[in-house]
C-alpha cells in the first residue's frame, strides 16, 4: 500500500492503518516532491494556488506515529533553500563576502529590536518553535499537567509529613522534580510565584502548591513569558534593569553548570542592554523580551533543521504485514548483509573447533584408554585439542603491527573485519575458559578417580602409560601434568578476572585493600604473566600420560608460528621505540583533567588520521605502554595526543608534567603550560617520553567514504579531531592544485617545463574521496571545549568549500525551550551575531544544548545524501554504541542511504 502524506489544507484525506511495514524514503531523484517543491527556480508563481501543509512523522521501527502538522513555508523560503543547496562556492573571496553579508544581516536584525512593533508577529516562521519553549517543567502531560501533578502531590505528602502540611521554600525544587543543580533557579521561581500571589513566610500548603503548579505547567506562552519576566524583574516595577539581568544570568549559568558565563555575567548583561535598549533608558520591558525570545536564532547559524521535514519526500512505499516465515527470512537476510564478515570468520573458527574436537573424540574412542576411562577421556582430549588451537589463535588479534600492515597494504579488509580484532580476542578467551573447564573437570573428577578405583585387570591396560597403580589422588596432582595444569589455570583465571571492564577501569565498590589490586596496572601485569602460561603449556604438552611419540605431541606445532609472530612484534616494538625518545615541544593541562602533549615527529613516522600510538614515560613506569589516538594531522610537523586523566598511570603522568609547568600567559589556553622554543637543543626539564606506532584503527578508513558521520563523546573526539584537520589540509591541497593547474597552463603556454609537484599532489589526493563530513561532539562540561578550541576555529575559518559541518553539544545545559536555558540561548544568539563567538564553547561554532536526537541526525543525512554510502565513526563510551549501530541498520534497511558503522576499540 502507498500512503501519501500530502494533505490539502482543511482536511486529511488518507486513512492511516497500523501494520508492519518496510519503509523506503524515496529520494527526490526518484519521486518528485509534492506541492511547491517542484516549482521552477525563478520568481514566477506556480499556477496551482492550492495551499499545503507538511506532516512530520516519527518512524520508530515499524509503526508510524504522526508527530506534527505545520504550514509549509512560503515559496521564497523554499527557493532560497534549494538555491543554497545548488549554489557552488566560487572562491575564498566569495565565501568571505557571504559570511560578512550574513554577519551584517544579523547585526541589523539585533539593532532593530527596539524599533519593532510592540507585539512581535507570532505567525512568522521563526516564532513557531519559540512559542513552544520557555517551559519551567518537563513533567507535564500533553493536556497541561494533570499527569505530573499526581507525582508532585505524592512527593508533597512525603516531604510535609513532619511540617504540618506546609512545604518549605528549600524543598520546592525537590517536590516538583527539579534536580539539585537547579535549586537557586527554582527558589527564584518560588519567590516570583509567591510575590505574584502576596504569599509571605517562605512556605506553602497543598492548595497553593497546586496553584503554583498550574501556573508553571500552563501551556500558554504569554503565561510563561509573564512568569519569566517577573523572575527577572525583582522589584516588580515592570522594568528590567542591567543589574537584574546580571542576577538572572548568574542563576541560569549556575543551573546549567556554565562557570565561564557566570564569571562574565556583567559583560553579558551589558550586551543585552546594548541590544535591547539602544536609547539608553536604563531598562527594558516585556515587549523587548518577547521580541528577543520569538525572533529566534538566525537560520544561517542554526542550520537547515527548519526545512528538514519539508525536504522529506512524502511518498512512502509500504507493504502489509508479512507472515512469520517471511519476516524471519527478511530479518536473517538483513543480519547476513550487515554481518557477513563476522559470520564467515566465526563459522570457520567454530567449524574447525568442532572438527578438532570430533577428531580427538573418535580417536580416543578407539583406543584402549576408553575401556578404562570411558567417555571422560574423549571429552578431556577433545577439549584439549580446541585449547591448543585457541591458545595459538588468541595471540594473532593482538599482533598490532601485522594487522596494521594488512590494513594498509592488502585488500583483506574487504573480507576480514580487522576492526573487531579485540572483540575476537575476547571471544577466543571465553572459548579457552570453556575448554579449560571441560578439560580440567573431566580429568580431575572422572579420569583420575576411575584410574584409582579400576580393577587390576583393567588397570593393566593403563600400566604402560601410568606405571604402577597409584595409591592416592595426590599422585596425579604432584606430577608434571598436574602441577603445570594447576598453575596455568590459576594464572589464566587471574588474567581473565582482572580483564573484566569494571575491574580494569576501577569502576567497582570493592574494599580499599582489594581495590588496589584492580585497575589498568593489574590488568597489564597479569596479562604479561601469560608468558609463563605458554612456557608451562609447552611442558604440559610434552609430559603427556597417554601419548609417547614425539610427533603426536602437537602442542608446540600449534604454537610455533603464532608465538614467533608475536615475539617478532614485541621485538620490533622494542627496537623502534627505544632508538630515540621524542622531544616534548609543548605540554598543556586543561580543565576536565586532560593533558595535551605536542612532540617531535620521529624520522620515518608516517600515519593516517584516525590511527593511534602507544606512549611510555619512564619517569612514571619504564614498562607500561598506553594507547592514545593521535590528534595531529599527517601533514603536521609534530605529533600530539590528548590524555584524559582516569587512572593511576595518567594521574602520575599529569603530576610529573605539572611539576615543570607554569600558569599560561595572556591569550594562551589551559590551566598550566610548558614547552621549548624552536631550535632550542638544550636539555629539557620535561620528562622523557617514547612512542610506538602508529597502529591501525577503524577511523583510518574514513577517506574511502564520500560522506562521513563522525561522533565523539568527551575525550572520544580525539581521532575525529585528526580527521577534521586532515580534511582541512586536503581542502587547502585541492585549492593549491587548482592554482597549480592555472600556473601549469601558463607555463605550457610559455613553453616551460612543469614541476612534478603537481603530479605528486594529484596522486596524494586520488585516495581522498570524502566530500562531506558531519562532526558531532558531545561533552558534559563547558570547560571541555577548551581541549580543541583551536582546531574548531581553524576548521570553521579554513573550510572554504563548506565540506565540514560542525556540531558541538553541551549536555549540562538544559534543552532548548527550557526556562533554565532560555536566557543562555538569547545570549548565545546575540553574542554570535555581534562577535562571531559562541558563549558556551568559546569557538566560532554555535553549540547546542542537551543531547542530540540521533534519529533526526541520521534522517537529515539520509535526506541530504540519497543513494550514498555513509561511514559512521564513533569513539566513546559503549552506552551509545548500541543506539548508533541500530540506527545505522534501520536507515540502511529502510532508506536508499546505506550506513556503515565503525566503533573504536583499544
JOBELQUI-V853353 format. One record per residue. RES is the residue in three letters. OMEGA is omega in whole degrees, -180 to 180 (999 if undefined). D_LAST is the distance of its C-alpha to the last C-alpha in whole Angstrom. Layout:
BEGIN
RES:OMEGA:D_LAST  RES:OMEGA:D_LAST
END
This chain:
BEGIN
UNK:176:47  UNK:-177:47  UNK:177:46  UNK:180:47  UNK:180:46  UNK:-176:49  UNK:176:51  UNK:-179:55  UNK:-180:55  UNK:178:57  UNK:179:56  UNK:-175:53  UNK:-176:54  UNK:175:52  UNK:-178:51  UNK:179:48  UNK:176:47  UNK:175:44  UNK:178:43  UNK:-172:40  UNK:166:39  UNK:-174:37  UNK:177:37  UNK:174:36  UNK:-179:36  UNK:-175:39  UNK:-178:38  UNK:-180:41  UNK:-176:42  UNK:-180:42  UNK:-178:44  UNK:174:46  UNK:-179:45  UNK:173:48  UNK:-170:51  UNK:179:51  UNK:178:47  UNK:-178:49  UNK:177:52  UNK:-177:53  UNK:174:51  UNK:-175:54  UNK:-180:56  UNK:178:58  UNK:174:58  UNK:-179:58  UNK:-178:61  UNK:-177:59  UNK:-179:59  UNK:176:58  UNK:-179:55  UNK:169:52  UNK:178:50  UNK:180:46  UNK:177:44  UNK:-179:40  UNK:175:39  UNK:179:36  UNK:180:34  UNK:-177:32  UNK:-177:32  UNK:-178:35  UNK:177:38  UNK:-178:39  UNK:177:40  UNK:-175:42  UNK:-180:41  UNK:175:43  UNK:-176:46  UNK:178:47  UNK:178:49  UNK:-179:48  UNK:-176:48  UNK:-172:51  UNK:-178:51  UNK:179:51  UNK:180:47  UNK:-178:46  UNK:177:48  UNK:180:46  UNK:-178:43  UNK:179:43  UNK:179:45  UNK:-179:42  UNK:-176:39  UNK:-176:42  UNK:177:42  UNK:-179:41  UNK:-174:40  UNK:-176:42  UNK:178:41  UNK:-180:40  UNK:178:43  UNK:-180:44  UNK:180:40  UNK:-180:41  UNK:178:45  UNK:180:43  UNK:180:41  UNK:179:44  UNK:179:46  UNK:-179:44  UNK:179:44  UNK:178:47  UNK:180:48  UNK:-180:45  UNK:179:47  UNK:178:51  UNK:-176:49  UNK:-177:49  UNK:180:52  UNK:-178:54  UNK:-174:53  UNK:-177:56  UNK:-178:58  UNK:179:57  UNK:-177:59  UNK:-180:59  UNK:-179:57  UNK:-180:54  UNK:-175:55  UNK:177:52  UNK:179:53  UNK:-175:51  UNK:-176:47  UNK:-177:45  UNK:-174:47  UNK:-179:46  UNK:-177:42  UNK:180:43  UNK:178:46  UNK:-176:44  UNK:180:42  UNK:-180:43  UNK:-180:42  UNK:-180:43  UNK:179:41  UNK:-176:39  UNK:-176:40  UNK:174:43  UNK:-177:44  UNK:-177:45  UNK:176:49  UNK:174:49  UNK:-179:47  UNK:179:49  UNK:-180:46  UNK:-177:44  UNK:-180:48  UNK:178:48  UNK:180:44  UNK:180:46  UNK:178:49  UNK:179:47  UNK:178:45  UNK:-180:49  UNK:-179:51  UNK:-176:48  UNK:-176:48  UNK:-179:52  UNK:-177:53  UNK:-178:54  UNK:177:55  UNK:174:58  UNK:178:56  UNK:-178:55  UNK:179:52  UNK:179:51  UNK:-176:50  UNK:-178:47  UNK:-178:46  UNK:-180:46  UNK:180:42  UNK:-177:41  UNK:-178:44  UNK:173:43  UNK:177:40  UNK:180:38  UNK:-174:35  UNK:-178:36  UNK:-178:35  UNK:-175:38  UNK:-177:40  UNK:180:42  UNK:-178:42  UNK:176:43  UNK:175:46  UNK:176:47  UNK:178:47  UNK:-180:49  UNK:-180:52  UNK:-180:52  UNK:179:53  UNK:-180:55  UNK:179:57  UNK:-176:58  UNK:179:60  UNK:-180:61  UNK:179:60  UNK:175:60  UNK:175:59  UNK:175:55  UNK:-177:55  UNK:176:55  UNK:-175:56  UNK:180:55  UNK:179:57  UNK:177:56  UNK:179:53  UNK:177:53  UNK:176:55  UNK:-177:52  UNK:179:50  UNK:-180:52  UNK:-175:52  UNK:177:48  UNK:178:47  UNK:-179:50  UNK:-180:49  UNK:179:51  UNK:180:50  UNK:179:53  UNK:180:53  UNK:179:49  UNK:-180:50  UNK:179:53  UNK:-179:51  UNK:179:48  UNK:180:51  UNK:175:53  UNK:-179:50  UNK:-178:50  UNK:-172:54  UNK:-177:54  UNK:173:58  UNK:178:58  UNK:179:61  UNK:180:59  UNK:179:58  UNK:179:54  UNK:-180:54  UNK:180:52  UNK:179:51  UNK:176:51  UNK:179:48  UNK:-179:46  UNK:-179:46  UNK:175:45  UNK:179:42  UNK:179:41  UNK:180:41  UNK:179:39  UNK:178:37  UNK:-180:36  UNK:-178:36  UNK:177:33  UNK:180:32  UNK:-174:32  UNK:-179:33  UNK:180:34  UNK:179:36  UNK:180:38  UNK:-179:39  UNK:-176:40  UNK:-178:42  UNK:179:45  UNK:-178:44  UNK:176:43  UNK:177:46  UNK:179:48  UNK:179:47  UNK:179:47  UNK:180:51  UNK:-177:51  UNK:-175:50  UNK:-180:52  UNK:-178:55  UNK:179:56  UNK:177:60  UNK:175:59  UNK:179:60  UNK:179:58  UNK:172:57  UNK:-179:55  UNK:-174:56  UNK:179:55  UNK:176:55  UNK:-179:53  UNK:179:50  UNK:179:51  UNK:-179:51  UNK:-178:48  UNK:-173:46  UNK:-179:47  UNK:177:47  UNK:180:43  UNK:-179:40  UNK:-176:41  UNK:-179:40  UNK:179:39  UNK:-178:36  UNK:180:35  UNK:-174:35  UNK:-178:36  UNK:179:35  UNK:-175:39  UNK:-174:40  UNK:-177:37  UNK:179:39  UNK:-178:42  UNK:-179:40  UNK:178:39  UNK:-176:41  UNK:-179:43  UNK:179:43  UNK:178:41  UNK:-177:42  UNK:177:42  UNK:178:43  UNK:-178:44  UNK:-180:42  UNK:175:42  UNK:-174:43  UNK:-178:40  UNK:180:40  UNK:178:39  UNK:178:37  UNK:177:35  UNK:180:35  UNK:-180:34  UNK:179:31  UNK:179:30  UNK:178:31  UNK:-179:28  UNK:-179:26  UNK:178:26  UNK:-176:26  UNK:-171:23  UNK:-174:21  UNK:179:23  UNK:179:20  UNK:-175:19  UNK:-175:22  UNK:177:23  UNK:-179:21  UNK:179:21  UNK:178:25  UNK:-179:25  UNK:-180:23  UNK:178:25  UNK:178:28  UNK:179:28  UNK:180:27  UNK:178:30  UNK:179:32  UNK:180:31  UNK:-179:32  UNK:179:35  UNK:-179:36  UNK:180:36  UNK:-179:38  UNK:180:41  UNK:-179:41  UNK:174:42  UNK:-177:44  UNK:-178:46  UNK:-176:46  UNK:-179:49  UNK:-179:46  UNK:-179:46  UNK:-178:50  UNK:-171:49  UNK:177:45  UNK:-176:45  UNK:-178:42  UNK:-179:40  UNK:177:40  UNK:179:39  UNK:-178:36  UNK:-178:34  UNK:176:35  UNK:177:33  UNK:180:30  UNK:-179:30  UNK:177:30  UNK:178:27  UNK:177:25  UNK:180:26  UNK:-174:24  UNK:176:21  UNK:174:21  UNK:-176:21  UNK:-173:19  UNK:178:16  UNK:-173:15  UNK:180:15  UNK:179:12  UNK:172:10  UNK:-168:13  UNK:179:11  UNK:-180:14  UNK:-180:16  UNK:178:13  UNK:178:14  UNK:179:17  UNK:177:18  UNK:-171:16  UNK:-169:18  UNK:-178:21  UNK:178:22  UNK:-178:23  UNK:-180:21  UNK:178:18  UNK:-175:21  UNK:-177:21  UNK:-179:18  UNK:-179:15  UNK:179:12  UNK:-176:10  UNK:-175:10  UNK:-180:10  UNK:176:7  UNK:178:10  UNK:176:13  UNK:-180:12  UNK:179:12  UNK:178:15  UNK:178:17  UNK:177:16  UNK:178:18  UNK:177:21  UNK:179:21  UNK:178:22  UNK:180:25  UNK:178:26  UNK:179:26  UNK:-180:28  UNK:-178:31  UNK:-177:31  UNK:-177:32  UNK:-179:34  UNK:176:36  UNK:-171:37  UNK:-175:38  UNK:-175:39  UNK:-175:41  UNK:-176:42  UNK:176:43  UNK:179:45  UNK:176:47  UNK:-178:47  UNK:-175:49  UNK:179:51  UNK:176:52  UNK:-179:56  UNK:-179:57  UNK:-179:58  UNK:-177:54  UNK:178:53  UNK:177:55  UNK:-177:52  UNK:-175:49  UNK:178:51  UNK:-177:50  UNK:-174:47  UNK:-177:47  UNK:-180:50  UNK:-177:53  UNK:180:52  UNK:-179:50  UNK:-180:51  UNK:-176:48  UNK:-178:45  UNK:179:44  UNK:-179:45  UNK:-177:41  UNK:-175:39  UNK:179:40  UNK:177:40  UNK:-179:37  UNK:-178:36  UNK:-178:36  UNK:-180:35  UNK:180:32  UNK:-179:31  UNK:180:31  UNK:179:29  UNK:-180:26  UNK:-179:26  UNK:-179:26  UNK:179:23  UNK:178:21  UNK:178:22  UNK:-180:21  UNK:-179:17  UNK:-178:17  UNK:-177:18  UNK:176:16  UNK:177:13  UNK:-175:14  UNK:-178:12  UNK:179:15  UNK:-179:16  UNK:-179:13  UNK:179:13  UNK:-179:17  UNK:-178:18  UNK:-179:21  UNK:180:24  UNK:174:25  UNK:-173:28  UNK:-177:27  UNK:176:28  UNK:-179:26  UNK:177:23  UNK:-179:23  UNK:179:22  UNK:-179:18  UNK:-176:16  UNK:-179:13  UNK:179:15  UNK:177:17  UNK:-176:14  UNK:-177:13  UNK:180:17  UNK:178:17  UNK:180:15  UNK:172:17  UNK:-180:20  UNK:171:19  UNK:177:21  UNK:-180:24  UNK:-178:24  UNK:176:24  UNK:179:27  UNK:180:28  UNK:178:28  UNK:178:30  UNK:180:32  UNK:-179:32  UNK:178:33  UNK:-178:36  UNK:-179:37  UNK:178:38  UNK:-167:41  UNK:180:42  UNK:-177:41  UNK:-178:43  UNK:-176:43  UNK:-177:40  UNK:177:39  UNK:178:38  UNK:-166:36  UNK:-176:33  UNK:-178:30  UNK:179:30  UNK:177:30  UNK:-170:27  UNK:-170:25  UNK:-175:26  UNK:179:25  UNK:-180:21  UNK:178:22  UNK:179:23  UNK:-178:20  UNK:180:18  UNK:177:20  UNK:176:21  UNK:-178:17  UNK:178:17  UNK:178:21  UNK:-180:20  UNK:-180:17  UNK:-179:20  UNK:-176:22  UNK:-175:21  UNK:-174:19  UNK:-178:23  UNK:-178:25  UNK:177:25  UNK:180:23  UNK:179:23  UNK:179:25  UNK:179:24  UNK:-179:26  UNK:174:26  UNK:180:24  UNK:176:24  UNK:-176:24  UNK:173:24  UNK:-177:24  UNK:177:22  UNK:177:20  UNK:178:19  UNK:179:19  UNK:177:19  UNK:171:20  UNK:-173:22  UNK:173:22  UNK:-179:24  UNK:179:23  UNK:-180:23  UNK:179:25  UNK:-179:24  UNK:179:21  UNK:-176:20  UNK:176:17  UNK:176:17  UNK:-178:16  UNK:180:12  UNK:-179:11  UNK:178:9  UNK:177:11  UNK:-179:11  UNK:178:14  UNK:175:16  UNK:-176:19  UNK:179:22  UNK:177:24  UNK:177:21  UNK:-178:20  UNK:-174:21  UNK:-173:18  UNK:175:15  UNK:-177:12  UNK:-177:10  UNK:176:7  UNK:177:9  UNK:178:10  UNK:-178:13  UNK:175:16  UNK:178:19  UNK:-179:20  UNK:-178:21  UNK:179:24  UNK:180:24  UNK:178:26  UNK:173:23  UNK:177:19  UNK:174:18  UNK:174:15  UNK:-172:15  UNK:176:14  UNK:-178:14  UNK:-176:16  UNK:-177:15  UNK:-177:15  UNK:-176:18  UNK:-180:16  UNK:178:16  UNK:178:19  UNK:178:21  UNK:178:20  UNK:-180:21  UNK:-179:24  UNK:-179:25  UNK:180:25  UNK:-179:27  UNK:-178:29  UNK:179:30  UNK:177:30  UNK:178:33  UNK:-177:33  UNK:175:33  UNK:180:36  UNK:179:37  UNK:179:35  UNK:-179:32  UNK:177:29  UNK:177:27  UNK:179:29  UNK:-180:29  UNK:173:28  UNK:179:29  UNK:179:29  UNK:-179:31  UNK:-178:34  UNK:179:34  UNK:180:36  UNK:-178:36  UNK:179:35  UNK:-180:36  UNK:-178:34  UNK:177:31  UNK:-178:31  UNK:179:27  UNK:-180:25  UNK:-178:24  UNK:175:21  UNK:-179:19  UNK:177:16  UNK:-179:15  UNK:2:14  UNK:178:13  UNK:-176:10  UNK:179:10  UNK:-178:9  UNK:-174:11  UNK:-178:12  UNK:180:14  UNK:-176:16  UNK:-174:18  UNK:178:21  UNK:179:22  UNK:176:23  UNK:179:26  UNK:179:25  UNK:172:21  UNK:-177:20  UNK:-177:18  UNK:177:17  UNK:176:15  UNK:180:15  UNK:-180:16  UNK:176:14  UNK:178:12  UNK:-173:14  UNK:180:13  UNK:-180:12  UNK:179:15  UNK:177:18  UNK:179:17  UNK:179:18  UNK:179:21  UNK:179:22  UNK:178:22  UNK:178:24  UNK:178:27  UNK:178:27  UNK:175:28  UNK:178:30  UNK:-180:32  UNK:178:32  UNK:179:33  UNK:177:36  UNK:179:37  UNK:179:37  UNK:178:40  UNK:179:42  UNK:179:41  UNK:179:43  UNK:180:46  UNK:179:46  UNK:178:46  UNK:177:49  UNK:-179:51  UNK:178:51  UNK:179:52  UNK:179:55  UNK:-179:56  UNK:-179:55  UNK:178:52  UNK:-178:50  UNK:180:46  UNK:178:43  UNK:-178:40  UNK:179:38  UNK:180:38  UNK:179:37  UNK:179:34  UNK:178:33  UNK:179:34  UNK:-180:32  UNK:-176:29  UNK:-178:29  UNK:-178:30  UNK:-178:26  UNK:-175:26  UNK:-171:27  UNK:179:25  UNK:180:28  UNK:180:27  UNK:175:24  UNK:-178:24  UNK:178:21  UNK:178:21  UNK:-178:20  UNK:-180:20  UNK:-174:21  UNK:-172:23  UNK:179:24  UNK:-178:27  UNK:-179:26  UNK:-178:22  UNK:178:24  UNK:-175:25  UNK:-173:21  UNK:-178:22  UNK:-179:26  UNK:-179:27  UNK:-179:24  UNK:178:25  UNK:180:29  UNK:180:29  UNK:-179:27  UNK:-177:30  UNK:-172:33  UNK:-178:32  UNK:-176:31  UNK:-178:35  UNK:179:34  UNK:177:32  UNK:-172:29  UNK:176:27  UNK:-174:27  UNK:176:26  UNK:175:26  UNK:-177:25  UNK:174:25  UNK:-173:26  UNK:177:26  UNK:179:28  UNK:-180:31  UNK:-174:33  UNK:179:33  UNK:-176:35  UNK:177:39  UNK:-178:38  UNK:-178:41  UNK:179:39  UNK:-176:37  UNK:-178:40  UNK:177:41  UNK:179:38  UNK:177:38  UNK:-180:41  UNK:-178:40  UNK:-179:37  UNK:-178:40  UNK:-175:42  UNK:180:40  UNK:179:38  UNK:-176:42  UNK:-173:43  UNK:180:41  UNK:-179:38  UNK:178:35  UNK:-175:34  UNK:-179:34  UNK:-176:31  UNK:-176:29  UNK:180:31  UNK:177:30  UNK:-177:32  UNK:178:30  UNK:-180:32  UNK:177:29  UNK:-177:29  UNK:178:30  UNK:-175:28  UNK:178:25  UNK:169:25  UNK:-171:27  UNK:177:25  UNK:178:27  UNK:178:29  UNK:180:27  UNK:-178:26  UNK:-178:30  UNK:179:31  UNK:178:28  UNK:179:30  UNK:-178:33  UNK:-174:33  UNK:178:31  UNK:177:33  UNK:179:32  UNK:173:29  UNK:-175:26  UNK:175:23  UNK:179:20  UNK:-179:18  UNK:-176:14  UNK:174:13  UNK:-179:10  UNK:-179:11  UNK:-176:12  UNK:-175:12  UNK:-177:16  UNK:-175:17  UNK:-176:15  UNK:-178:18  UNK:-178:20  UNK:179:19  UNK:-179:18  UNK:177:22  UNK:177:23  UNK:179:22  UNK:-178:24  UNK:-177:27  UNK:176:28  UNK:-178:27  UNK:-170:29  UNK:177:32  UNK:179:32  UNK:177:33  UNK:-179:29  UNK:-178:26  UNK:174:23  UNK:-175:20  UNK:179:17  UNK:-180:13  UNK:177:10  UNK:177:7  UNK:175:4  UNK:999:0
END
